[in-house]
Amino acid sequence: MPSRIILPELTLALTKVRTQNVTPMPSKLIPCWHLALLWATFIALLPLDAQAEFATRSGSAYIEHQVLTTTARLSLSITGDPAEALSKGIPLTILVETRLYRASLLSQFFEIATWQHPYLIEYHALSNRYTLTRPGAGTHETFPTLSETLGAIADFSVEFNLPPGVAVEDRLEVRLRTVLDRSDLPGPLKLRAFFSNDWQLQSNWQRWKVVHQ
């Protein structure tokens, strides 16, 4: 029968046509190097000034008569939206966070105590003056400029009694950073500050070993 002879050839021809006309679908997955490039571009476009306005230049810690003393030289600057908010009467709080770590037998350090030291800054339009309040110490100072106000925080020093269970001979380490506290901001401003780079003011954690006097 002729049809039986032609049918396999026709089937083979149709198969070739279908194979030639099929266009491979592009993959929807983004290569890893594309993602890395996009992320690097995003980081490069972020403003650097806000992230460099709080820094710890130097520091030290020592123990004498069961008292731990920590000192640090801070570099602080407030500009942009936070400075504008301050000029409109919204107080700002700067936190200096200090943590004490102890080394284990494997030389890994574990946190054993933490302290926060708030500094409240307010601007008073009538007197055109800034006030700096240390709630923990109960002190109150007045300055003509914001720069001078921040300068009063720059030479940081604090004393603690050693926590219970900490021996003088323990290997200890102090870590410190400075951060602009956004938790006390008014509701609408708090939401804006969460997404704005101008409000992401914090220094990196700096660490140094505790010296025994």
N, C-alpha and C positions, 0 to 999 in steps of 0.2 A: 504494500500500500504506500503511495507517495507521501501521504500525510504523516505516516509513521517515520519516514526517513527525514522529512523536513523539520519535524517538531523539535528534535534535540538541537538542531542547528539554530532554529529560531530562538529556543530558550537560552542557548549560549550567547547569542547576539544581544538579546534583551538584557541579560545579566551584565555584559560588558558596558552597554549604554548606561544602565543604572549606576554602575560603579564609577564611570567617568563623570557622570553628572552630579554625583554626591559631593557637596562642598563641606569640608570639615568645619564643625562649629567651634568658634573661638572659645577658649577656656575663660570662665568668669573669675577664676582665682587670680589675685594679684600676686606677682612674684615677690618673694621676700625682700629682694633688693629694692623693689619699688617702694615697699612699705618703709624700709630703712631710710630711703632718700626723702620720702615725705616727712617722716618724723624729724630727720635732721634739719630739713627746711623750716619746719614749725618751730623747733628750738632756736634756730638762728634768728627768727623773726621776733622772738620774745624780747621785750625791753630789758636791758641789763641794768639800768640805773636803779630800779626799785629793789633788785636783788642784791645790790652792792651797797646800800645805804646803811645797813646794820652790819657791823663786823666786830670781831674780837681781835685786837692787835696783839695782846700778850696777856699772860696770866701766871699765877703761882699759887701754891697752897702749902701750908705747913702746920704741924701739930706742936703745941707747947702747953704743958700742964693740962692735958685732956681737952684742950680747946683747938678746934680746927679753924684756921684763918685762911680765907680765900680772897685774893685780889685779882683784878683784871683791868686792862685798859681797853675801853670800848670806843668805837667810832660810830656815831649816830647822826643821821640826817633825815629829816622829814620834809618832803616836797609833794607837789602834785595834789591829788584829791585829799589825802589826809591833812595836808597843811591848810587847804581851803576849808575843810570841815572844821578844823580847829579855829580858824579865823572867824567862823560863823557861830562860835560858842559851843561847839560840841567837844567835850573833853576827851582826851586820848590817854590810854594807859599803856605804858611800856613795862613788860615783864622781863626781869633777869632771872633765868631759871638755872639753878645749881643742883647737880646730882653727885652723889658720892657712891663710888664703886669699890668693891673689894675683890682681890684676886683669889681664885680657887686654887686647889692643888695642881690643876692642869693649866694654870696661868691664864684662865679665862676670867674676865671681870664681870661681876654681877652687881646690879644696882641694889643698894641697901638703904638709901635715903634720898629724898628730893625736897627742895625748897623753892619757893617762888617769892620774888621781891618786886612788888608793884610800885610804879612811879606814875602818879597822876598829873597830867599836864593840862592846864586850862588857860584860855585867853580871855581877858577882860577888856572889852571895847572902851568902856568909859575911862579907864586909866591907861589904856594901851600898854598893858603889862601882862606877862605870863607868870603863872604860879606853878610851883612844883611841890607836890605833897607826897610824902612817904607815909602811907597809912600804917605800915608796920612800926615805923620809928616815931610817928607822931610829929614829924617836922614839916615846916611850911616855909617856902622861900619864894621871893619875887625877883623877876628878871625883866630887863627891857626888851630882849629879843629871844626868839625861839632857839637860835644857835647857842646863846649863853645858857638857856635852860637845859638843853641837851648836854652841854658841856659839864654841867653839874653832876650828871649821871656817869660821865665818861670814866672817872676814876672810881671804880666800884671796889668796895671792900666790905666783907661781912665775916662775922664770927659765929661758930656753932659749938655747942658741947657735943662731944662724940656720942653717937647713938648707942643705946644699950647693946652689949654684945660685941662691940668693936674694940679691939685691943690696939694699943699704940704700935705694937710691932707688926700689925697686919700690913700687907701691901695694899695701899689705897690709891685711888685715882679720882680726881675731880673733873667733871665735865660741865661746861657752861655755854649758854647761848642767850641771846636777847631777841625778843619778839614783840611786835605790836599786837596787843590784845584786841580782838574784834568782837569778843563776846558781849561787851557792854554797850555796843553801838545801838542807836535807835533802829527799830525794825526794818524800814525801807533801806536805810543806809547799810545795815548789816548784810542784807541780801546783795546789794551792789558790791560791797567790799569782798564778798565771797568770790565773785567772778573777776574782779579788777586786779590787774597786776600791781597797780599803785599801792594797794593795801597789803600785798604779800611781803611785808617787811619782817624779816627775821635773819639772824646770822646763822652760820653753820656752827655745829657743836665743836668747841675746842676742848682739848683735854690736856692735863698735865698731872704728873705724879705728885703725891703728897710727901713732903720732906719732913723728917722728924728732927726737931730742934734739940 
